[in-house]
C-alpha cells in the first residue's frame, strides 16, 4: 500500500483479539468479503492480541478460561494436555490457526492513530496506510492503556515502578498494589520467590462457592446497566469479587494474604502510611488495572458528562449517539465469553444500521 492513497471499505474492525476475530468471523458468515467489504487492523506484530505480551509464569492453569472463538475450539489446537503450558504461546498459536482456518486476513502491525468523520464516512489514519469506512467495530481492548494512580513522591522513588503489563520476573523485595485477580496471581507467584507486602485501596472481597451462569449473568447485567447510562464500567472484581480458590487458601496458610491499606506517599526507599510507618522496597508493582484504549476515537466518540460512553443495542455494543460505531470488549463484553457474543451482535447490528441509512451491502 502507498501512503496518501485512502483505501475505501464498508466496515473497519480495529483490533484482532478475541472480540475482533469474533466480529470478523460473523461479518464473513453474513457474506461480506475481506478487503472490499471489511478490513481487520491490528497493532500487534503477530496473532494473539494482548496474550502474546503476558508474563511467562502465566500458564493455562492460572488463567480464568480461554473461551472458544466461534467455529473452532481452543482445546483442539493444543498439542498437550499439560496445564502448565505458557498462555503467551498457547493462545497466540490458537489465534494464528483461527485466522488461517477462516481466511481472516489481518493487516498488521497497523496502529490506528486517529479516526475522524468526513462527509458520510470515517477516515482512519494509521502509522502506515489511510483507510475510510462507513462503520467501525472497535475491539482494541485495554492492554495499551494501563492505569497507574498519581501518588505523592512517586518521582522520588529510587527503585523500579512497574505495571502488571511490564511484569516479567521477581527477584527483589516487592510491594504489590491492587486487589484484582491478576494482583492475587502475581502475589502468589512472587511471594514464593521473594518477600512481598500486599496493599489494596479497600479490603478484598472473597467469593465462596462456584461462579456459575447465574452469577455471571448478574455480574454482566450490573456492568451493562452502567454503560447504558453513560457511566464508566466497573472493574470485574468490583462486580464479582475474588473466587476463594484452593490456591488462595494456600496463600493464607503461608501468611501471604496479610493486606495493608493504601499508603499516604511514596518515599525514596519505599512507601509511608498515615501513621508514619515506612516500608522499604526495591519494586512497586501496580496491579491497578487498565482503561479502555479508545483515544484514537476521540474525534468521533461522544462522551457523557459522567465520564463514560452511553451504550445501546442488544448487548450494549452500539454507541447510542453514533450507531455506526460499536465497541466490543468494552463494559459488559470485557471478557472472553462476552467478547464472543458481542462480536456477533455488533456485526449484525452495524450491518443493519448501514442498510437502514441507505448504504448498499455491496460497496
N, C-alpha and C positions, 0 to 999 in steps of 0.2 A: 504493500500500500504506500501511497505517496502523500506526504503531509500537504495540507491545504485543499485536498480533494475531500469533500464531505460525502461519505457513503450513506445512502438512504435505505432504511428498512422500516418495518412496521412496529416491532416491539424490541426493546433492548433489555436483556436480562443482565443486570450488573452484579457479578459475584457468582462463583461456581462452587459453593459449598453445598451442604445438604438442601437448603431451600432453593438455591438457584438451579441445581440439577433437577430437582423435582419439578419446578416450574417449566424448565426446558423440555423435560420428558412429556409433560402434558400438552404443551404447545405443539410438539411434534405429533402426538397422538391425535390432535384435533386437525391435522392435515397441513400445518404450517411448515414451510421449508426453511431450513437454516440458511442464513445469508439474505435471501430475498425477503423473507417474511419476519425473521427474528435473528438476533445475534446474541452471543453469550460472551461477556467481557469479564476477565478475571485478573486481579493484580498479582496473584501468586505466580511464581516461576513454573510450577508444575501442579498436577492434580492433587487434591487433598484438602482444600480450604485451609482453615486455621490449624487443622490437626497436624500438618507437616511441621509446624513450629513448636509443638508441645515438648515438654521436657522428657528426657529419655526414660525416667523412672515411672512415667505414667503408662501403665500396662492395661491390657484388656480386663484384668481382674480388678483394677482400681477405678475404672471409669463407670459411669452410671449404666449406660447401654447405648450401643450403636443401633439405631432403628434402621431397618432395611429401607433403602430407596425403592420407589415403585418399580416393579418388574424384575428385581434381581436381589437376592438375599446376600447379606454380608457374610454369613457363615460359609456359603459355597465358594467364597474367594479365599478362605483361609487354608493354608497348606498344613496346618497343625491344629490340634485341639488344645494346645498349651495356652492357658490364660495369661501367662507372663509375657506374651508377645508384646512388643512396644506398640502403643497406639499410634505413635507418629510414623510408623511404617505400614502397619496393617490397614489403617483407614485410608491413607492416600493410595495404597495399592487397590483397595476396593473402588474408590472413586475413579481411578485411572481405567480399570476394567469396565466400569459402568459407562464412562464416556465412549469407550471403544465399542462396546456392545450395541449401544443405541445411536452410534454415529453422531454424538453431540460435540461438534467442533467448537472448541473454546479458544477465543483469541486471548493469548497470554504471552508474556506478562504485559497487561494493559491496565494502567492506573487511570481511572476517571478523575480528572482534575475538577471539572465543573460541568453542570448541566443548566441550560437556560432556555427560555421559551422564545421562539421566533416564528411569527405567524401561527400556524396550527401545529407546529412540530416542536419537539425538544431537540435542541442541539447539544451534542455530547462531545466535549473536548477531552482528549486523553493525552498521555505523555508521548504517544506515537501517531495516532490517526484521529481523524474527525468523523463523527457519525451524526445521523439525525434519525429520530424515531417518532412515531405517533403516540406511543405509550411506553411506560417503563415499569419493569418489575425489579425492584431493588432488593438485593439479597447480600448486602455487604457485611451483615453481622456486626460484631463488636470488637473483634480481636485487634483491629488497628486503632482503637480508641480507649486505651487503658486509663483508669481513673486513679489518681493519687491525690489525696486531700492536701491542701496547703497548711502546713503546721509551722508555728514559730520556731525558729532556729534551724530549720531544715538545711539552710545553706552552710551552717557551721559544722555539721556532722562530718567527721574525718574518715568514717568508714564508707561502706557501699550502701546505697539505697536501690533496691530492685523492686520491680513489679512482678506479679505472677508470670506475666508474659516473658520476662527476662530470665526466669529461674532455670538453672541447668544442674548445678550440684551444690552441696552444702559441706563446708569444711571448717567453718568458724562459728563462734557464738552468734546466734541469730535471734532477733526479735521478729516474731511472726504476727502481723497485724491483719485481723479480719476473722469473721465468724461464718464464712460460707463453706461450701463443700470442698472447693479447691484448697482453702486455708487448712481445713482439717486433714485432707490427704497429704499436703506438703508438711504439715506439722508432724504427722505420724512418721513420714519418711525421714525428715530432717532430725527429729528427736532421737532417732536410732543411730545417728552419726555424731551429733554434736549437742551442746547444751542450748535449750530454747526457752524463750519467755513468750507466752501467748497473751495477746492484747486484743480486746474487742470493744466496740463502741457500746454495745448493750449485751447483757447476759445471753448466751446462746440458748436457743430453744430446741431441745431434742425431742423428736417424734418417735414414740414407740408404736410397734405394730407395722404391718405392711403398708406401703404406699400403693394402694390398689386403684382401680379405674375410677371409683367414686371420688377418692381423694384427689386424683389427678384432674378430674373434671372440675372439682371445686376450686382447685388452685388456678387453673386456666381461666375459669369464669371470673375470679377476682381480678386478675390482671386485665382481662378483656373489658371488664366494666370500667376500669380506669382509663384505658386508651380510647374507649368510645366517648368518654367525657373530655378528652383532650388533656388528661393528666399524664405525667411521665410514668412509664411502667415501673413497678416494684421489682426488686431482685427476686429470684426464685426462692431463696431461703427465707426472705421476709414473708412469703406466702405459705410455703410448705413446712418450714422448719428443717432441722437436720435429722436424717434417719439414725436411730440408735442401733448401730450395727455391732457385730462381734468385734470388728476392728476398733471401734470406739470404746468398747468395754475393755479391751486390752490396753488401750491408751490410758484409760482411767486407772487401771491396775499399776501401770508404770509411773503414774503421777504426772503424766504429760498434760492433762486437761485442767491444770490449775490456771484459771483465767484471771487476768488482771484488767481493770478498767482502762480506758484510753488515757494516755499521758497528757500532761499540760504542754510540754515543749520538748524539742529535740536539742541535745547538747552536743558538744564536740565529740564526746566519747560514747553517747548513747541517748537515753531518754530520761525525763524527770516528771514525776507526778505532782499533783497539787500539794501533797503533804511534804514535799521537799526530797523524798526518797528518789535516788537515781539508780539506773540500771545501765551498766556498760554493755556494749555490743560491737561486733565487727560489721554486722549486716542488719539492715532493717528491710524485711521482706513485706511489701504492701500487697496483701491479698484483698484489695478493696474494690475489685470488680472492674467492669468495663461499661462504657456507654455506647449507644448505637452510633455506628460510623456513618454519618449522614451529611457531613459538611459539604460534600460535592453537590448536594441537592439544595443548598441554602437559598438559591435564587428562585426555586420553583416549589418549595415545600412550605405551605402555610403553617406557621407556629401559633399556638394558642397562648393567651396571657398566663395560663397556669404553667407554661414551660414545656408542654407536650405537644403532640400532634393528634388532632381528632380523627379517629379511625371509624370506618363503617364497613359494610359488606358482610357477607355470611360469616366469615371468620375474622372480621376486623382487620383485613389486609388493605382495604381501599382507603386512601386519604380522602376524607369527607369533602374537603374544599377543592380537591384536584383529583377526580376519579380516574384520570388517565395515569395515575401513579399508584402502584401497590407496593407496600413494604412487607416483605416476608422475612421471618426471623426477627421481627420486632414485636414487642409486647407478648401476647398470648402464643405467638408462633416461635418464640425464642427457645425451642427445644427440638431435638431431632424428630420426634414424632409430630410435634406441632408444625415444624417446618415442612414436612411432607404434605400434610393436609392443606397448609396454607399455599403451597406451590400449586396444587390442583385448583383451589378456589380462585387464586389470583389470576391464573391463566384463563380460566373460563369467564370470570367477571370482566377482566380487562378486554378480552376479545369481544364480549357482548357490548361493552361500553363503546368501543370503537365502531362497531356495526351500527349502534343506535345513533351515533353522531354523524353517520353518513359515510364512513370510510369503508371501502370495499375490503373483503377478506383477502383479496389478491392485489398486491401493490404493483 
